[in-house]
Amino acid sequence: MLYSTTTPQQKRRALREMLVPGAARQFPGTFTPLTAPLIQEKGFDGLYISGAVLANELGLPDIGLTTLTEVAQRAGQIARASDLPAIVDADTGFGEPMNVARTVQELEDAGLAGCHIEDQVNPKRCGHLDGKDTVDVETAARRIRAAAAGRRDAEFLILARTDIRAVAGIDGVVERARALVDAGADALFPEALQSLDEFSAVCEAVDVPVLANMTEFGKSQLFTREQLADAGVAMVIYPVTALRAAMGAVERTLDTLAADGTQQAAVDQMMTRSRLYDLVDYQGYSTFDAGIFSFEVPGAPETGGQR
């Protein structure tokens, strides 16, 4: 009932313990607190909160328009809705090194288990678009050093994301990866790699966990968890999968409503009322204090399972 009973510190410790080379832990992307308990229920390892998704949810493109306040608030709402550790995309850190340090502290306070900071120039853009540019290695390393210096909980995971594959190839990724680890990164996120051999090369080059981004319609093939595990990957994210699936369903349902004048043909594809109530634990609230929460929960045993 209410929020997670697992503390942020416990989530951060669990995250560090699970991230070992070859584990390929799966972190589906979540765009709303409502999906967080569903991801947990399905047995996944953690939550990923994409900067692109947070921007898109606001009706904005992923070009660095969101603010630290917006990201920290929404990420915190998601993180507290599940016992799973949540990692959030912190773009380029929302400013200069001092801003990066503040970003880490705000995300710690919001209950996140970790974040990643990238080496794109500002304004940044989606990691799987053409035309990206990266900062020099010293600027990139300075961001990571600031993030590490800013955190107050040593368990908070700092991932360094590098987008340099688009401009310097895999050799540039390996060189940049080593510099970011030397700067204090706890894990590495090489964006838009194009083969399993490239993932293997990065995993072999550094002694920290490596993340793989399996986003649809991007530069990377959609490798299986097993393939990525064999390459040495520690964590796999699916950042926009749930949002794309949900928006596809919304669009199809609206088309049905417009064409038929009723949503009846789409009802069988919807989450039922009783399933939704189960997901938000209506019954738990009712049981907690029947004197206040005196409503009846549709779908509970005594009500006969209404939709």
Buried (B, 14 or more C-beta within 10 A) or exposed (E): EEEBEBEBBBBBBBBBEBBEBEBBBBBBBBBBBBBBBBBBEEEBBBBBBBBBBBBBBEEBEBBBEBEBEBBBEBBBBBBBBBBBBBBBBBBBBBBEBEBBBBBBBBBBEBBBBBBBBBBBBEEBBBBBBEEBEBBEBEBBBBBBBBBBEBBEBEBBBBBBBBBBBBEBEBEBBBBBBBBBBEBBBBBBBBBBBBEBEBBBBBBEBBEBBBBBBBBEEBBBEEBEBEBBBBBBBBBBBBBBBBBBEEEEBEEEBEEBBEEEEEEEEBEEEEEBBBEBBBBBBBBEBBEEEEEEBEEEBBBBEEEEEEE
